Amino acid sequence: MTIPKDLLDTLMKDYKNPEDLIEETRLLLKQLTKQLLERAMQAEITDHLGYEKNAPSNNKTGHARNGSYQKKVKGEFGNLDITVPRDCDSSFEPVILPKGQSRFTGFDDKIIALYARGMTARDILAHLKEVYGVDILPTLVSQVTKAVQEEINLWQNRPLDEVWPIVYLDAIRVKVR
């Protein structure tokens, strides 16, 4: 997929310094993610119900769309308010963002990676706030790290090899005419 040149020109029309471009790109990515999620959920409910939105329904069961609700999602793009469609009998389960999920997958991986690098829960909270602009509760960090704590302990207490081979490389460069 290629990005149209006019879109790039529009993004760079007020370009003065790199920080402005990065901030605009982050905002654009956030809006794009929101629109993509909402459009994907509209496609999912259309598939679930069997007819397009605002199409005359031949459905005799009365199963139809029933408005939408707002859901706050946290991810590497920051906090995002998503409009989630719903149906009359509440049987619609979005696949892309399941009910009860308030974080994107990959967000937990970032917390685990920071924890694996030796950061404390407070350091992780500060880092996520600074880099992604996301306010999360300390209990979330604790829950995510507890979920993998057993694997971490197994890795830390694994038996080590008795012999560790080391290879030294040395080189000399001689210029010859």
Secondary structure, 3 states (H helix, E strand, C coil): CCCCHHHHHHHCCCCCCHHHHHHHHHHHHHHHHHHHHHHHHHHHHHHHHCCCCCCCCCCCCCCCEEEEEEEEEEECCEEEEEEEEEECCCCCCCCCCCCCCCECCCHHHHHHHHHHCCCCHHHHHHHHHHHHCCCCCHHHHHHHHHHCHHHHHHHHCCCCCCCCCCCCCCCCCCCCC
